[in-house]
Amino acid sequence: MQMSQSTSDPIRGELAHDQQTTPEWSISRYDVVLILIPAAFLLAALFGSMLSLSVHLALFGAALIGAAAVIDGVFWNPPISR
């Protein structure tokens, strides 16, 4: 969660604000990864029942999507310390 910072400008006697406006909250890549995993299983259950797919096939597809999201979040684009 990033918040804009303001610093005082002693020469001008006023507050100087960041040029870049950032929202009060933002969704990071890792939030999307964490949302994607259960969403894949929910969508697999929904589409599996709508398309009369077997439960095993629907869960296998969801597991592949979830595994890809975990691999992306942990290995391909790991979190870095700032």
Buried (B, 14 or more C-beta within 10 A) or exposed (E): EEEEEEEEEEEEEEEEEEEEEEEEEEEEEBEEBEEBBEBBBEBBBEEBEEEEBEEEEBBEBBBEBBEBBBEBBEEEEEEEEE
